[in-house]
């Protein structure tokens, strides 16, 4: 389907997605997104009154297109250590697919409040997933007693940051499989009770 035949919302979000990934180190203007979508700037503002709302909607749209809920289904259905592993596999496997948009938001966020809001919105969603995995460990009696649920969530969220993925896979040359398995081992070593750890 050509862009001209897309519903307006989809045309806007597809245009924003494309432009953000194409120019990861500079702010993308609303007027340029409107032009790429084939509509006026005023028409775009009818759908997204602020740039922050537009960028947040774009990030959520990518998750919608890539069917993040289906990817997380196995994790959400699992319990205990299995939930931890499944969440790491799901999110760790998803990072390469959203890295282009993530790199754009991370490059802009120090000087662009809208980009910071959009990336923060998505990273809070990841944190919620981390918290659910930690809660599953706690309920199974497998959580390391040295950490509260909040502290354990902090640790898992940090382990699963896009920056860590970037450093290990791009800067250090780890394969994607090594990244996922290594992160699972690190998470188990830090977060499980000694008796609940698996080699």
KALIN-V910999 format. One line per field, one symbol per residue. phi: phi as a letter, one per 30 degrees, with the letter a starting at -180 (. if undefined). burial: # if it has 16 or more other C-alpha atoms within 10 Angstrom, else .. A space follows every 50 residues. Layout:
BEGIN
phi->???
burial->???
END
This chain:
BEGIN
phi->.dedcdeeedddddddedddddbdcbdcdedddedddibddddddddbdb ddddddddddddddddhddddcedddddbhdddedddddddeddeedcde dddddddcddbbddddddddddddddddddddddddddddicdeddbded dddeddddecddddeedddddcidddddddddddddddddcceedcdcd
burial->.......##.#######.###..#..##.#..##.####....##..#.. #############.......##.###.##################..### #########....##########..##.##########...###....#. .######.####..##.##....#.#..###.###.#######..##..
END
